[in-house]
Amino acid sequence: MRRSMPLPRFVCVSVLCVLLCLACAAQDSFPGKTWKLEKRPEDFGYSSDKLAEARAYADTIDTAAVMIIVNGKLIYQWGDVSKKYITHSTRKSFLSALYGKYVLDGTIDLERTMRDLGIDDEPPLTEQEKNATIRDCLKARSGVYHTAEAETDGMHNLKPERGTFRAGEFWLYNNWDFNVLGTIFQELTGKNIFQALKEDIADPIGMQDYMPDDGRSFKTTRSIHEAYMFVISARDMARFGLLFLRNGRWNGKQVIPEEWIRESTTYFSDATIYRSDGYGYMWWVVKHHNKYPHFPNVELEEGVRILSNIVGCEPADVHVGMPVVVDFGAPQGDLAVPRFRPA
């Protein structure tokens, strides 16, 4: 059962995973039923002193929980990693992942329009807006600038007047697109999003805490399409990040089609209007195509992909600079850092 909640006036969760992919044997490592904390970060080429500095800095920015995963191994953590936090924008990343197998098996045709699907809203969509396809919505290029649930004033104020752009012409981080994709997923698959998340992703990768009743919904006052949020723990988020690091494969099973991971993380749009880099199918995609880095003080190679608040990149070293922690000292290998920040 989903629990209803009023639209909050603050963002209560921030999640950060830095994923560094290398074709090495260590990539085959996966956690068991629970994460095992390794005794010495130095065994993985990391500095305990620098990690302690990272923790000290994180404590100054209201960080609630952090896990650092290297080559599938938990080398450092702090905070309550089992506590569940509201996902906010990370929900979009999970829905993008859920779409994959249903697109590839033909259940969902990305070229179908809102008109084809009988999708509307209150107040109604215009005939021009009904031309938007599912693919347009995944790219945040629908051209539908209707009010939307879980939309901040800042997001709303960036929207052009309705009818300004046709579908596909203009990119805008648009909660209407993301929310209607939830409606479409449920109608075309016949599955509840939160149950599908458990069956298609959480169970196959062994999430410890997630349950379908972790779903949350906002009161529909701005649109008939709900914002399908849910709560999740840091240790479950770490598994999801590792799944994408391994191109959708978990212990020999292809959980998310690798073809979909490549397509959904392709750089389709420049995101300068949001003072950011680029966008895929509900993924932030880092390429140095404009003047705005996705994360201040972070140096990552070309090809970095960001899934909502989750980051992935092609083979390269990663150096994460912050006001106190200049460098995590990351060696060759893969790295995942889920971080949750309460309000």
N, C-alpha and C positions, 0 to 999 in steps of 0.2 A: 504494500500500500504506500502510495506517495503521500508525503506530508506537505500541506500547503504552508506557505510562509509569505509575509509581506516583502516587498522589494526593499532590501537593505540600503542604507545611505552610505555604505562604505564597502570597500573590498577587503574581505577578511582572510584571503589566502593568496599566497604567492608561491609558485612551484618552479624550481629551476633544476633541470637535468642537463648536464653537459656530457654528451656522448661522443666518444672518440673511437672510430672504427678502424680496426687493423685486421688483416688476414693472418691471424696467428692462432696457434693451438689453444691459447688461453681463452679465445673467444668461445670455445665449446663449453665453458664452465657455466653452470646454472645453479641457483639456490635449490635446496631441498624443500621440505615442508615449511621450514623456518629459515630465516637468515642466520648464518653463523658469523659472529664478529671475530675477525682475524686478530691475532695478538699484537702483531708488529707491522705498522704501515711501512716501515723500512724494508720489509721483505718484498714489497711491491714497488719499491723505488720512491716512496713518498716520505716526506719529513714530518715526524711527529711534532716538531717545534712549529713548522709552518701551518700544520693543521690546527694546532692549538691557537695560533694567531687568527686563523680563519674563524674558529669558534668564538674567540674573544670579540672579533669584529661583528660577527653575526648576532651576538648578544646585545650589541648596541642598536640593532635595527629590528628589535622585537621578533626575532626568529624563534619559532616554537619547536621545530623538529628538522633535523638534517641527517641524511645518510649518504655516505660516499662509497660508491660501488666501483671497483676496478677489476676488469676482466671477469665479471660475474661474482666477485668476492666483496663482502662488506668489510672495509678496512677501518671505518671510523663512523661514529654517529653520536648524536646528542639530542636531547629532548624526548618527548613521548612519541615514538614512531608508530605506535599502535592507535593513537587518537585519530579520529576521523575529522577532516576539515572540508568545508564547502569548496567545490571545484571552481565555480565561476567560469572563466574563459576556457579552462582546461577541458570542460565538457565538450567543447567543439572538436577537440583533438580526438577524443574517444569516439564521437559519432562518426568522424571521418574514417576512423579505423573500422568501425562496424559496417560502413557502407561497402567496403572492399569486396567481400565474397559475394554479396548480393548483386553487385554490378557485374562481376565476372560470370556469375551463373545465369544472368539474364533477368533476374527478378526485378532489378531496377535498371531502367534505360535512361541514361543521363541526358538524352536529347529530348525527352518529353517535357512539354511546357506546363506552366501553371494552368493554362486553358485545357490541355489534354487531361490533366489530373483532376480537374474540377476544384482547384485550389482558389479560395477567395479569402476575404477578411472583412472586418467591420471597422471603419467604413469600407465599402467594396473596392477591389482593385479596378484599375482602368483597363481598357482593352489592350493598350500598349504594355502595361505591366504584366498582363497575362501571357505575354510572349516569352517571358523569362523561362529558361530551362533549368532542370536540376543542376546541370553542370555550371550554369551561370551562378546559381546560389552557392555551390561549393567553392567557387572562385571569389565569392563576394562581389559579383558583377551583375546582379539581377536588374538593377535600375529601379527597384521597388523601394521607395523611401517612405514607406508607411511607418507609423509609430510601432514600437516593438517592446516586448517585455524584457526586463532586466537590462534596460538601456539607460545609461547615465545621461545627465543633461549635456555633458560634453560630447558624447556620441551623437545624441539627437541634434545638437546644434551644428554639427559638421555635415548633416545631411542636406543635399540640395533640395530644392522644391520638387515635389512629385511631377514626373513627366519631363524633367530636365534632360535625362539621358535614357537612351534605349538599352535594352538588355545587352550586356557584353561590352558596352562602350566605356564604362568608367568603373574603377575599383574604389570601393569604400567598405571599411570594416563595419558590417551592417548586421545587427542582431536580428533583423527581420529575416534575412537570408538564413542565418544559422538556426533560428527557431522553426521556420517553415520546413527545414530539412528534417527536423524531428517529427513533425506531423507526417511528412511524406514517407519517411522510413517506416513508421508504424502502420500507415495505410497500405503500403506496397508489400511489406513482409508479413503483415498480420501479427507482428511481435511487439510487445512492450519494450521500449528502449532499455530500461533498467534490467529486465529479465534477459534480454538479448546480450547485454554487456556481461552478465554472469555466465551465460551458456557459451558464448562465442569467444570471450577473452578471459574473464576472471578465473573460471574453472580450469581451462586448459593451461594457464600459466601459474596456477596454484596460489592465487591471492588469498591471504589469510583472513581478511576482515570484511571485504565487500559483500553486501547482500542486496538483493533487488529493492528491499524496503529502505535502502539508503537514498533512494530517489527523493528529490524535492521539487516542488512546483510553485511558481509565483501566481498570485491571483491575476487573472486575465482582464486587465483594465485598459490596456493600450492596444491589444490585438487578441484575436482568438487563438493564436499559436503560442503555446506555452514555452517557457525557457526550461529545458529539461536538465536541471542541475542535480547533482548528487554529492554525497560526502565520501571521502576516501582517505586512507591512512598513508603516511609516508612510505611504509614498507610495501604496501600494495602498488603505490605509484612507482617505486623503484623497479618492480617487476615489469610494469608497463613500459618504462623507459628502456629497460634491457631488451624487451621484446622487439622494440623498434631498432635498437642497436644491432640486433641479430636479423634484421630484415624480415621480421614477422615469424621467424622460426623459433620453436621452443622445444628443446630436448628431442630433436628429430622430427617434430610435427610442425607443419606449416599452418600456423594459427591465422595469420593475415597474409593474403597473397603478396608475394614479393613484387609482382608487377604493379599491384595497387600502391604499395609503399613508394615505389619509384615515381609513379604518376602523381600521386597525391602530394608528394613533396617537391614537385617540379616548380620552378620559379615562373609563375604566370603573370604576376602583376607587381609593379613598383608601388611601394607603400609610403611615398614621401609625404602624403597628406597627413599621415599618422606619425611623422618624424621617425620612420622606421625604414627597413630595407625592402623585403619583398614578401609575396604571399602565394601559396599554392592552393590546395583544397583544405581550407581551415588549418593550414600550417603556415607559420611564419618561416620564410626561407631567406637565409642570409647569403647574399652575394654583394660584392662591393660595387653596386651599380648606382648608388646615390650617396649623398653626404651624411646620411644618418645611420650610425651603427645601431644594431638592435639593443645591445647592452653597453652602456658607458664603461670605459676602462677595461674592455675585454678584447683581446686579440685572438682571432680565430682565422683559419685559412679559408680561402674561397671554397664554396661548396657546403658551408654550414647550413643545416636545416633546423628550423625551430617549429615545433609542434605546440601551438598555443604558447605555454610557458615552458615547453620542453625543447632542448637543443640537441641537434645531432650534427656531425660533420664527417667529412671524408678523412682518410688517413693523414694524420699530421699530429705534431705535438700541440698541446693546448696550454695556454698561459692565461690565467684569470687574474686580472689586476684589480685591486680595490684600494681605497684610501689607506688601509692598514696592511692588508695582505697583498703584496705586490705580485706574488707568484705562488701557485700551489706546488710548483715543481713537478708537474705531471710528466711521467716517463712515457715511453712508447707503450701503448695498450689502450683499453677502452675505459672510459670514466663516466659514471652516472652520479649526479648529485641532486636528489630531490630535496627541496627546501620548502617548508611551510611557514608562513608568517601570519599570525593573527592580527586583528585590528587593534 
